[in-house]
Amino acid sequence: LRYATESAPPPAEPEGREGPPSGGPSPRLRWRDGAFVGKEAVLRSVGNADVALIDSLKPESYSGARPSRYGRRGHIASAVNVPYARVVDPASGLFLGPREIRSAFVAAGLRPNEDARRWLLY
């Protein structure tokens, strides 16, 4: 993952460049098994005390005040809201630094490194 922080801004990408830097290996992404789950895994987690469901929608969609493209308003009853906009820099589209991300989760009542539940973000 790349993080955007005030102390270390992301390097600028040269215009028109696609692919890896000259002479370098092609970047390869490897996803950790279980890092992405489907709808069925989320549905199985509803009401499971061992799982924290974390909704990343904007607060207006989470609360149901604004229609959602997902077919119904609101959120899963046991889910907490950590809007994606709280963890992503709007100018660059990159994740914020670990301190800012941790702060967003703590503000939602979650305790990173203390909460033993499995976290599912959707």
MDTraj code that builds the backbone (N, CA, C; nanometers):
import mdtraj as md
import numpy as np

residues = "LEU ARG TYR ALA THR GLU SER ALA PRO PRO PRO ALA GLU PRO GLU GLY ARG GLU GLY PRO PRO SER GLY GLY PRO SER PRO ARG LEU ARG TRP ARG ASP GLY ALA PHE VAL GLY LYS GLU ALA VAL LEU ARG SER VAL GLY ASN ALA ASP VAL ALA LEU ILE ASP SER LEU LYS PRO GLU SER TYR SER GLY ALA ARG PRO SER ARG TYR GLY ARG ARG GLY HIS ILE ALA SER ALA VAL ASN VAL PRO TYR ALA ARG VAL VAL ASP PRO ALA SER GLY LEU PHE LEU GLY PRO ARG GLU ILE ARG SER ALA PHE VAL ALA ALA GLY LEU ARG PRO ASN GLU ASP ALA ARG ARG TRP LEU LEU TYR".split()
xyz = np.array([
    [0.0837, -0.1185, 0.0000],
    [0.0000, 0.0000, 0.0000],
    [0.0873, 0.1236, 0.0000],
    [0.0403, 0.2272, -0.0641],
    [0.1093, 0.3550, -0.0606],
    [0.0291, 0.4475, 0.0293],
    [0.0980, 0.5240, 0.1096],
    [0.0335, 0.6173, 0.1998],
    [0.0661, 0.7597, 0.1585],
    [-0.0260, 0.8489, 0.1773],
    [-0.0022, 0.9913, 0.1550],
    [0.0064, 1.0570, 0.2909],
    [0.1163, 1.1217, 0.3196],
    [0.1312, 1.1943, 0.4452],
    [0.1896, 1.3308, 0.4155],
    [0.1718, 1.4228, 0.5077],
    [0.2264, 1.5561, 0.4873],
    [0.3782, 1.5524, 0.4856],
    [0.4388, 1.4646, 0.5652],
    [0.5842, 1.4613, 0.5731],
    [0.6479, 1.3868, 0.4564],
    [0.5710, 1.3056, 0.3870],
    [0.6273, 1.2294, 0.2755],
    [0.5257, 1.2216, 0.1627],
    [0.5153, 1.3283, 0.0828],
    [0.4178, 1.3239, -0.0259],
    [0.4538, 1.2176, -0.1273],
    [0.3544, 1.1642, -0.1973],
    [0.3839, 1.0608, -0.2956],
    [0.4659, 1.1189, -0.4099],
    [0.5542, 1.0384, -0.4679],
    [0.6324, 1.0880, -0.5805],
    [0.5412, 1.1157, -0.6993],
    [0.5758, 1.2169, -0.7761],
    [0.4967, 1.2500, -0.8947],
    [0.5239, 1.1474, -1.0036],
    [0.4182, 1.1078, -1.0715],
    [0.4324, 1.0151, -1.1831],
    [0.4577, 1.0960, -1.3093],
    [0.5564, 1.0596, -1.3903],
    [0.5784, 1.1317, -1.5153],
    [0.4554, 1.1201, -1.6045],
    [0.4211, 1.2296, -1.6732],
    [0.3050, 1.2291, -1.7619],
    [0.3239, 1.1296, -1.8746],
    [0.2167, 1.0584, -1.9053],
    [0.2187, 0.9662, -2.0173],
    [0.2850, 0.8336, -1.9896],
    [0.3402, 0.8140, -1.8709],
    [0.4088, 0.6891, -1.8419],
    [0.3090, 0.5849, -1.7972],
    [0.3218, 0.4679, -1.8505],
    [0.2420, 0.3544, -1.8069],
    [0.3372, 0.2397, -1.7815],
    [0.3082, 0.1602, -1.6830],
    [0.3916, 0.0447, -1.6547],
    [0.5038, 0.0765, -1.5587],
    [0.5949, -0.0189, -1.5388],
    [0.7018, -0.0037, -1.4404],
    [0.8085, 0.0940, -1.4883],
    [0.8898, 0.1466, -1.3957],
    [0.9995, 0.2339, -1.4351],
    [1.0946, 0.1611, -1.5293],
    [1.1627, 0.2351, -1.6115],
    [1.2555, 0.1763, -1.7079],
    [1.3569, 0.0875, -1.6384],
    [1.3741, -0.0314, -1.6925],
    [1.4746, -0.1233, -1.6402],
    [1.4328, -0.1965, -1.5146],
    [1.3203, -0.1609, -1.4554],
    [1.2788, -0.2262, -1.3323],
    [1.1842, -0.3408, -1.3587],
    [1.1679, -0.4276, -1.2614],
    [1.0746, -0.5395, -1.2781],
    [0.9306, -0.4899, -1.2775],
    [0.8430, -0.5638, -1.3385],
    [0.7015, -0.5310, -1.3348],
    [0.6514, -0.5448, -1.1921],
    [0.5758, -0.4442, -1.1442],
    [0.5222, -0.4580, -1.0083],
    [0.4205, -0.5706, -1.0043],
    [0.4222, -0.6454, -0.8981],
    [0.3269, -0.7548, -0.8808],
    [0.2578, -0.7362, -0.7476],
    [0.1284, -0.7437, -0.7523],
    [0.0503, -0.7348, -0.6301],
    [0.0115, -0.8749, -0.5879],
    [0.0272, -0.9023, -0.4616],
    [-0.0167, -1.0305, -0.4073],
    [-0.1128, -1.0008, -0.2950],
    [-0.2330, -1.0518, -0.3077],
    [-0.3335, -1.0306, -0.2046],
    [-0.3257, -1.1423, -0.1028],
    [-0.3334, -1.1051, 0.0214],
    [-0.3343, -1.2021, 0.1303],
    [-0.4637, -1.2827, 0.1221],
    [-0.4539, -1.4151, 0.1351],
    [-0.5733, -1.4997, 0.1340],
    [-0.6718, -1.4487, 0.2380],
    [-0.7959, -1.4383, 0.1980],
    [-0.9001, -1.3917, 0.2883],
    [-0.9104, -1.2410, 0.2993],
    [-0.8234, -1.1671, 0.2286],
    [-0.8276, -1.0204, 0.2365],
    [-0.9534, -0.9654, 0.1720],
    [-1.0051, -1.0341, 0.0720],
    [-1.1276, -0.9923, 0.0060],
    [-1.2300, -1.1029, 0.0214],
    [-1.3497, -1.0627, 0.0607],
    [-1.4577, -1.1600, 0.0762],
    [-1.5764, -1.1132, -0.0056],
    [-1.6642, -1.2035, -0.0351],
    [-1.7829, -1.1710, -0.1126],
    [-1.9037, -1.1459, -0.0253],
    [-2.0131, -1.1241, -0.0917],
    [-2.1401, -1.0948, -0.0263],
    [-2.1782, -1.2033, 0.0735],
    [-2.1557, -1.3287, 0.0370],
    [-2.1956, -1.4398, 0.1249],
    [-2.1225, -1.4340, 0.2591],
    [-1.9941, -1.3999, 0.2572],
    [-1.9177, -1.3907, 0.3826],
    [-1.9698, -1.2769, 0.4696],
    [-2.0060, -1.1660, 0.4067],
    [-2.0626, -1.0548, 0.4832],
    [-2.1960, -1.0965, 0.5445],
    [-2.2810, -1.1599, 0.4657],
    [-2.4109, -1.2043, 0.5173],
    [-2.3957, -1.3035, 0.6329],
    [-2.2990, -1.3937, 0.6234],
    [-2.2744, -1.4894, 0.7328],
    [-2.2253, -1.4195, 0.8589],
    [-2.1685, -1.3003, 0.8445],
    [-2.1111, -1.2280, 0.9582],
    [-2.2116, -1.1423, 1.0335],
    [-2.3281, -1.1190, 0.9731],
    [-2.4303, -1.0372, 1.0389],
    [-2.4721, -1.1051, 1.1690],
    [-2.4628, -1.0318, 1.2781],
    [-2.5008, -1.0850, 1.4084],
    [-2.3953, -1.1710, 1.4750],
    [-2.2804, -1.1909, 1.4109],
    [-2.1727, -1.2712, 1.4679],
    [-2.0868, -1.1820, 1.5574],
    [-2.0854, -1.2097, 1.6865],
    [-2.0111, -1.1271, 1.7819],
    [-1.8604, -1.1320, 1.7597],
    [-1.8126, -1.2292, 1.6837],
    [-1.6700, -1.2407, 1.6572],
    [-1.6251, -1.1588, 1.5359],
    [-1.7191, -1.0874, 1.4727],
    [-1.6885, -1.0111, 1.3519],
    [-1.7364, -0.8672, 1.3686],
    [-1.6494, -0.7721, 1.3341],
    [-1.6874, -0.6310, 1.3301],
    [-1.7117, -0.5946, 1.1845],
    [-1.8349, -0.5587, 1.1508],
    [-1.8675, -0.5141, 1.0156],
    [-1.8472, -0.3633, 1.0088],
    [-1.7695, -0.3191, 0.9105],
    [-1.7342, -0.1778, 0.8981],
    [-1.7788, -0.1288, 0.7611],
    [-1.8735, -0.0373, 0.7623],
    [-1.9327, 0.0188, 0.6417],
    [-1.8502, 0.1397, 0.5993],
    [-1.8057, 0.1437, 0.4729],
    [-1.7194, 0.2528, 0.4270],
    [-1.7936, 0.3592, 0.3464],
    [-1.9274, 0.3553, 0.3478],
    [-2.0051, 0.4545, 0.2743],
    [-1.9954, 0.5918, 0.3409],
    [-2.0346, 0.6948, 0.2651],
    [-2.0427, 0.8290, 0.3211],
    [-2.1486, 0.8284, 0.4309],
    [-2.1340, 0.9151, 0.5322],
    [-2.2295, 0.9156, 0.6441],
    [-2.3759, 0.9284, 0.6014],
    [-2.4034, 1.0063, 0.4969],
    [-2.5418, 1.0243, 0.4520],
    [-2.6005, 0.8934, 0.3975],
    [-2.5191, 0.8152, 0.3306],
    [-2.5659, 0.6857, 0.2802],
    [-2.5782, 0.5849, 0.3932],
    [-2.4814, 0.5866, 0.4854],
    [-2.4844, 0.4972, 0.6011],
    [-2.6112, 0.5189, 0.6836],
    [-2.6475, 0.6453, 0.7054],
    [-2.7643, 0.6756, 0.7883],
    [-2.8961, 0.6517, 0.7154],
    [-2.8899, 0.6433, 0.5825],
    [-3.0113, 0.6262, 0.5043],
    [-3.0722, 0.7579, 0.4600],
    [-3.0090, 0.8705, 0.4937],
    [-3.0617, 1.0009, 0.4557],
    [-3.0532, 1.0252, 0.3056],
    [-2.9621, 0.9567, 0.2392],
    [-2.9461, 0.9733, 0.0947],
    [-2.9585, 0.8372, 0.0276],
    [-3.0254, 0.8304, -0.0867],
    [-3.0366, 0.7028, -0.1581],
    [-2.8982, 0.6458, -0.1916],
    [-2.8926, 0.5159, -0.1986],
    [-2.7679, 0.4474, -0.2306],
    [-2.7821, 0.3740, -0.3623],
    [-2.6739, 0.3555, -0.4301],
    [-2.6765, 0.2782, -0.5550],
    [-2.6890, 0.1288, -0.5284],
    [-2.6902, 0.0903, -0.4019],
    [-2.6950, -0.0515, -0.3656],
    [-2.8363, -0.1052, -0.3455],
    [-2.9376, -0.0261, -0.3776],
    [-3.0734, -0.0777, -0.3773],
    [-3.1556, -0.0485, -0.2543],
    [-3.0937, -0.0250, -0.1422],
    [-3.1712, 0.0127, -0.0242],
    [-3.0928, 0.1120, 0.0590],
    [-3.1646, 0.1878, 0.1350],
    [-3.1017, 0.2905, 0.2176],
    [-3.0472, 0.2307, 0.3465],
    [-2.9484, 0.2980, 0.4025],
    [-2.8976, 0.2608, 0.5337],
    [-2.7856, 0.1594, 0.5291],
    [-2.7734, 0.0852, 0.6395],
    [-2.6605, -0.0054, 0.6573],
    [-2.7043, -0.1303, 0.7321],
    [-2.6177, -0.2280, 0.7366],
    [-2.6414, -0.3486, 0.8160],
    [-2.6459, -0.3063, 0.9627],
    [-2.7450, -0.3542, 1.0344],
    [-2.7716, -0.3073, 1.1713],
    [-2.6506, -0.3127, 1.2643],
    [-2.5673, -0.4131, 1.2550],
    [-2.4546, -0.4252, 1.3481],
    [-2.3277, -0.3548, 1.2996],
    [-2.3335, -0.2904, 1.1833],
    [-2.2142, -0.2271, 1.1258],
    [-2.1862, -0.0902, 1.1865],
    [-2.0575, -0.0550, 1.1903],
    [-2.0161, 0.0801, 1.2272],
    [-1.9669, 0.1488, 1.1003],
    [-1.9634, 0.2807, 1.1027],
    [-1.9279, 0.3571, 0.9834],
    [-1.7893, 0.4186, 0.9948],
    [-1.7024, 0.3833, 0.9021],
    [-1.5739, 0.4498, 0.8823],
    [-1.5731, 0.4894, 0.7349],
    [-1.6207, 0.6103, 0.7039],
    [-1.6299, 0.6511, 0.5640],
    [-1.4936, 0.6469, 0.4953],
    [-1.4926, 0.5986, 0.3722],
    [-1.3668, 0.5905, 0.2993],
    [-1.2977, 0.7264, 0.2906],
    [-1.3760, 0.8339, 0.2887],
    [-1.3173, 0.9675, 0.2787],
    [-1.2347, 1.0038, 0.4019],
    [-1.2532, 0.9319, 0.5131],
    [-1.1733, 0.9579, 0.6343],
    [-1.0352, 0.8945, 0.6278],
    [-1.0136, 0.8025, 0.5320],
    [-0.8846, 0.7329, 0.5269],
    [-0.8104, 0.7519, 0.3943],
    [-0.8685, 0.8320, 0.3044],
    [-0.8081, 0.8541, 0.1728],
    [-0.7886, 1.0033, 0.1495],
    [-0.6728, 1.0409, 0.0985],
    [-0.6444, 1.1794, 0.0642],
    [-0.7222, 1.2154, -0.0614],
    [-0.8106, 1.3169, -0.0557],
    [-0.8935, 1.3477, -0.1724],
    [-0.8137, 1.3990, -0.2931],
    [-0.7016, 1.4621, -0.2704],
    [-0.6233, 1.5168, -0.3808],
    [-0.5500, 1.4078, -0.4590],
    [-0.4941, 1.3107, -0.3866],
    [-0.4119, 1.2081, -0.4530],
    [-0.4839, 1.0755, -0.4716],
    [-0.5880, 1.0509, -0.3897],
    [-0.6553, 0.9219, -0.3939],
    [-0.5790, 0.8124, -0.3210],
    [-0.4723, 0.8491, -0.2518],
    [-0.3922, 0.7517, -0.1773],
    [-0.4393, 0.7445, -0.0330],
    [-0.4120, 0.6300, 0.0298],
    [-0.4443, 0.6170, 0.1713],
    [-0.3633, 0.7184, 0.2516],
    [-0.4252, 0.7688, 0.3581],
    [-0.3554, 0.8559, 0.4513],
    [-0.2560, 0.7721, 0.5308],
    [-0.1812, 0.8352, 0.6166],
    [-0.0832, 0.7644, 0.6980],
    [-0.1483, 0.6808, 0.8065],
    [-0.0731, 0.5893, 0.8638],
    [-0.1271, 0.5001, 0.9680],
    [-0.1909, 0.5744, 1.0852],
    [-0.1351, 0.6865, 1.1274],
    [-0.1910, 0.7616, 1.2407],
    [-0.3309, 0.8130, 1.2078],
    [-0.3486, 0.8678, 1.0865],
    [-0.4786, 0.9210, 1.0471],
    [-0.5810, 0.8091, 1.0297],
    [-0.5385, 0.6975, 0.9737],
    [-0.6287, 0.5838, 0.9559],
    [-0.6718, 0.5289, 1.0919],
    [-0.5760, 0.5132, 1.1825],
    [-0.6085, 0.4645, 1.3175],
    [-0.7086, 0.5581, 1.3845],
    [-0.6881, 0.6875, 1.3705],
    [-0.7769, 0.7867, 1.4297],
    [-0.9197, 0.7716, 1.3771],
    [-0.9352, 0.7441, 1.2485],
    [-1.0684, 0.7262, 1.1897],
    [-1.1387, 0.6048, 1.2494],
    [-1.0654, 0.4969, 1.2707],
    [-1.1253, 0.3767, 1.3291],
    [-1.1578, 0.3974, 1.4770],
    [-1.0702, 0.4643, 1.5499],
    [-1.0963, 0.4925, 1.6915],
    [-1.2193, 0.5828, 1.7043],
    [-1.2327, 0.6828, 1.6164],
    [-1.3488, 0.7721, 1.6206],
    [-1.4793, 0.6956, 1.6001],
    [-1.4735, 0.5824, 1.5316],
    [-1.5922, 0.4992, 1.5085],
    [-1.6153, 0.3993, 1.6218],
    [-1.5313, 0.4053, 1.7257],
    [-1.5489, 0.3161, 1.8394],
    [-1.4723, 0.1856, 1.8294],
    [-1.3875, 0.1727, 1.7280],
    [-1.3066, 0.0521, 1.7113],
    [-1.1705, 0.0746, 1.7759],
    [-1.1077, -0.0325, 1.8173],
    [-0.9778, -0.0227, 1.8835],
    [-0.8757, -0.1100, 1.8111],
    [-0.8075, -0.0525, 1.7116],
    [-0.7047, -0.1302, 1.6415],
    [-0.6030, -0.1861, 1.7399],
    [-0.5577, -0.3060, 1.7149],
    [-0.4585, -0.3776, 1.7968],
    [-0.5116, -0.4217, 1.9325],
    [-0.6376, -0.3910, 1.9649],
    [-0.6970, -0.4359, 2.0905],
    [-0.8205, -0.5211, 2.0659],
    [-0.8838, -0.5002, 1.9537],
    [-1.0084, -0.5682, 1.9206],
    [-0.9761, -0.7031, 1.8578],
    [-1.0139, -0.8113, 1.9232],
    [-0.9808, -0.9456, 1.8754],
    [-1.0751, -0.9947, 1.7661],
    [-1.1826, -0.9195, 1.7387],
    [-1.2756, -0.9637, 1.6360],
    [-1.2122, -0.9549, 1.4978],
    [-1.2662, -1.0330, 1.4057],
    [-1.2277, -1.0208, 1.2655],
    [-1.2996, -0.8983, 1.2097],
    [-1.2300, -0.8158, 1.1365],
    [-1.2886, -0.6955, 1.0786],
    [-1.3193, -0.7186, 0.9328],
    [-1.4435, -0.6910, 0.8918],
    [-1.4829, -0.6983, 0.7518],
    [-1.5273, -0.5588, 0.7098],
    [-1.4579, -0.5016, 0.6137],
    [-1.4946, -0.3717, 0.5595],
    [-1.5707, -0.3917, 0.4308],
    [-1.6781, -0.3195, 0.4181],
    [-1.7546, -0.3265, 0.2945],
    [-1.7998, -0.1893, 0.2526],
])
top = md.Topology()
chain = top.add_chain()
for i, resn in enumerate(residues, 1):
    res = top.add_residue(resn, chain, resSeq=i)
    for name in ("N", "CA", "C"):
        top.add_atom(name, md.element.get_by_symbol(name[0]), res)
traj = md.Trajectory(xyz[None], top)
